[in-house]
Amino acid sequence: MRTKGTKQIAENRKARHEYFVLETYEAGIELIGTEVKSIRNGSVNLKDSWCSIDKGEMYIKGMHISPYEKGNIFNRDPMRVRKLLLHRKEIDRLYGTLKQDGLTLIPLSLYFKDSRVKVQLGLCRGKKLHDKREASAQRDAKRQIERAVKSNGREY
């Protein structure tokens, strides 16, 4: 029986801290059977992964999928390069935009969509140190405002 809907597997929180996300894309990923079983267990890490385009094909590099415990000889290298499944027009358009200075393609999250593993890719521009400080200051200010509204102006 196939399950319907989406289920989040892993998220790259570091990416949203390190980069401005300009656009997002959804791509399929080419996996081996034991890798899917390992992903179902939630043993995947997107922290230091990125995407590149080589010879007209898009690949994800640096994504770690832990070997499946019961997979024995069928397990593959956890850090192997995996092919991403996108339409040719999307790959060509992304190739053109990635040639611009400072843009990169980062996997933001991994999820199941109707029993298929999908990757959400973000076209990103790197943040400078002052941008990160500004973002954390805004986050802190928002948190203080929410706290003040929640306490309704009462002081303890």
C-alpha positions in Angstrom: 0.0 0.0 0.0 1.4 3.4 -0.9 1.1 6.2 1.6 -0.2 9.6 0.5 1.1 13.0 1.5 4.5 14.2 2.6 6.6 13.2 5.6 9.7 15.2 6.5 12.9 13.1 6.9 15.7 15.5 7.4 16.3 19.2 7.3 19.5 21.2 6.6 19.1 24.0 9.3 22.7 25.1 8.8 21.8 26.1 5.2 19.2 28.7 6.2 21.8 30.2 8.6 24.6 30.3 6.1 22.7 31.3 3.0 20.0 33.5 1.6 17.5 31.2 -0.2 16.4 32.8 -3.5 14.4 30.0 -5.1 13.5 26.5 -4.2 13.2 23.4 -6.4 11.9 19.8 -5.9 14.0 17.0 -7.3 13.9 13.2 -7.1 16.9 11.3 -6.0 18.4 8.0 -7.4 18.8 5.6 -4.5 19.6 1.9 -3.9 17.1 -0.2 -1.9 19.1 -0.4 1.4 19.6 3.4 1.3 15.8 3.9 1.2 15.4 1.6 4.2 18.1 3.5 6.0 16.3 6.8 5.2 13.1 5.4 6.5 15.0 4.9 9.8 16.0 8.6 9.7 19.7 8.0 9.5 20.6 10.7 6.9 22.6 13.9 7.3 22.4 16.9 4.9 24.7 19.2 6.9 27.6 19.6 4.6 26.0 18.6 1.3 25.8 20.6 -2.0 24.8 20.0 -5.6 26.8 20.3 -8.8 26.1 19.9 -12.5 28.5 17.7 -14.4 28.1 16.8 -18.1 24.4 17.9 -18.1 23.5 15.8 -15.1 22.9 17.1 -11.5 24.5 15.3 -8.6 24.3 15.7 -4.8 27.6 15.5 -3.0 28.4 15.2 0.7 25.1 13.7 1.8 25.6 11.0 4.4 23.2 8.1 4.5 24.2 5.6 7.2 24.5 2.0 6.1 21.4 -0.1 6.8 22.1 -2.5 9.7 20.6 -5.6 8.1 21.8 -4.7 4.6 25.2 -6.6 4.8 26.7 -6.9 1.2 24.1 -4.6 -0.4 25.2 -1.5 1.5 26.9 1.2 -0.5 29.4 3.9 0.5 27.5 6.3 2.8 29.1 9.4 1.2 28.7 8.3 -2.5 27.7 10.8 -5.1 23.9 10.5 -5.9 22.2 11.6 -9.1 19.3 14.0 -8.9 16.3 13.7 -11.1 15.2 16.9 -12.8 13.9 17.9 -16.2 16.5 18.9 -18.8 15.1 22.5 -19.0 15.4 22.9 -15.2 19.0 21.6 -15.2 19.9 23.9 -18.2 18.3 27.0 -16.5 20.0 26.2 -13.2 23.3 25.7 -14.9 23.0 29.2 -16.4 22.1 30.8 -13.0 24.9 28.9 -11.2 27.5 30.5 -13.4 26.7 33.8 -11.7 29.1 34.8 -8.9 28.2 33.7 -5.4 25.3 31.4 -6.2 25.2 27.8 -5.2 22.6 25.0 -5.0 22.1 23.5 -1.5 19.8 20.7 -0.4 17.4 22.2 2.2 15.4 19.2 3.2 14.7 15.5 2.4 11.2 14.1 2.5 8.8 11.4 1.3 6.2 12.5 -1.2 3.7 9.7 -1.9 6.3 7.0 -1.0 9.1 8.6 -3.1 12.1 10.3 -1.7 12.4 14.0 -2.8 15.0 16.6 -2.1 14.1 20.3 -1.8 16.9 22.3 -3.4 17.6 26.0 -2.7 19.3 28.4 -5.1 21.3 30.3 -2.5 23.7 33.2 -2.0 26.1 33.2 0.9 25.6 35.4 3.9 28.3 37.7 5.2 29.0 37.8 9.0 27.1 41.1 9.4 24.0 39.5 7.7 24.1 36.6 10.2 24.4 39.0 13.1 21.4 41.0 11.8 19.3 37.9 11.3 20.0 36.7 14.9 19.2 40.2 16.2 15.9 40.2 14.4 15.1 36.7 15.7 15.9 37.8 19.3 13.8 41.0 19.0 10.9 39.0 17.7 11.2 36.5 20.6 11.2 39.4 23.1 8.1 40.9 21.5 6.3 37.5 21.6 7.3 37.1 25.3 6.0 40.6 26.1 2.7 40.0 24.3 2.3 36.6 26.0 2.9 38.1 29.5 0.5 40.9 28.5 2.7 43.6 29.8 2.9 42.1 33.3 6.2 42.1 35.0 7.3 39.3 37.3 
